Amino acid sequence: MKSRMALITGAAILVLVVSAYAHHPFSAEYDWKQPVTLTGTVSKVEWSNPHAFLYIDGKDQNGEVMHWTLEMGSPAALTHAGWSRTSLKMGDQVTVDAWMSKTKKDHANVKSVKMADGRELSGASSIGMMPQEKNKPTTN
């Protein structure tokens, strides 16, 4: 009986640790001071928890093709922002406003996605959890 309880307790702790690690704060991975606008073709959409991912192929400033991995909010947050699983399809052309990763040159966190038909949807990013002064747009 003790070993069964220990196994259940260990499994519960493991689930909590993995969940906490997977759901990282925005500032741990992304830099709100490095906004980027990307234009490209949707190659894949992963509608998964705790974050959905959008993958696009587009050219960088040097004309080289980049394969971007773009993190969005949770499926629940995206649905609340007006998304559905079918909002984007492979081959769709999009323009994405995002914040660059601090460590990966081909990763960013989505602020918004503008579709070819002009609709624009929020990326349901976790940046809203940051201190208010960091949420203010920067002016140059």
N, C-alpha and C positions, 0 to 999 in steps of 0.2 A: 504494500500500500504506500509506503514511504517513497519507493522508487517511482511509482506512478505519479505521485504528487510532485516530486522533484522534476520529472519529465515535463509535466504540464506547466509548472512554474518556469522552467527553462525555455520552453517553447514560447510562452507569453512574453518573456523578457526579450527574446530574440525578435519577435514580431514588432515590439515597441521600438527597439533599437534600430532595426532596418527601416521602419516607417519614419522615425525622426531623422535619420541620415538622408533618406530619399527626399524629404521635403525640406530643402535648404532655403534659407532666406535669400532674397534677391541680391543683397549686397555681398554675400559670400562668393558669388560667381560672376556677377555682372556689374558693369560700371555705368551708372546713370549719367556720368560726365562724358561718355562716348556714344552719343546717338549716331545711328547709321540709317540710311535709306537704301533698301535693296530692291531691285526689280529682277524678276525671273519667272521661271516656269515651275509650277508645282510638280515635284516628282513623287511625293508621298505625304500622307497625313496619318499620324498615329493618334488615335483618340483613346488615350489611356490615362490612368491615375498614377501618380498624383499630378502629373503634367501631361498635356497633349504636346505633340511635336509636329511642326511643319517643316518639310524639306523642300528646298527650291534650288534650282540650278540657274545661275546668273553670272554675269561678268563683273569682275572687280574693276578698280580704277585703271588697271593696266590692260584691260581687255581679255584677261585670262578667265576661263570658266571656273567658277567656284561652286562647290556643292555645300550649301548652307544648311545647318541644323538650327532650327529656330524653336525655342521653348516658349510655350504659351501657358495659360492657367489651366486649372483642372477642367475636365469636361462639364462639371456642374457650373463652374464660373463662366465658361464659354457659352453654355446654353442660356444662362441668365443674361449674357451680353448679346444674345441674338443669333448665335451659331447653331448649326445642326451638323450631324455627321456628314451631310451631303453639301455643306456650304462650299467646299472646295473639292475639285477633282483633279486627278493627274492631268497635266497638260494645260491647266488654267494659268493665265498670266496674272501676276500679282505685283503690287508694290507694297513693301513692308517697312514700316518705321519701327526701329528696334534699338536696343542698347547692346553694345558689344560685350562679349565675354572678356574677363580679365586675363584668361590664360589660353584660350583657343581662338585662333584667327578666323575660323569658319563657323563659330557659334554666336548666337545672339538671343536676347529675350525680347519677345514681340510686344510692342506698344499697340500697334494697329495694323490691319491688313486691308488694303484697298483692292477690290476686285476689278476686273476689266469692265464690268457694267457700271462702275462708279460707286457701288456700295462700299462702305468702310465699316469694319467691325473691330472692336477692341480685342486685344490679345489677352485680356483678363490677367495681366501680369501681377505678380506679387509686389511690385514696386509701391503700391498703395500702402503697404505695411511699413514703409520707411518713414523716418521723421519728416514732418511736413515741409521743412525748408528744402529738403532734398527732392521733393516732388515738384517744386516750382520749375517752370521752363527757364532755360538759360538764354540770355540775349547777348548777341555779339555786336 
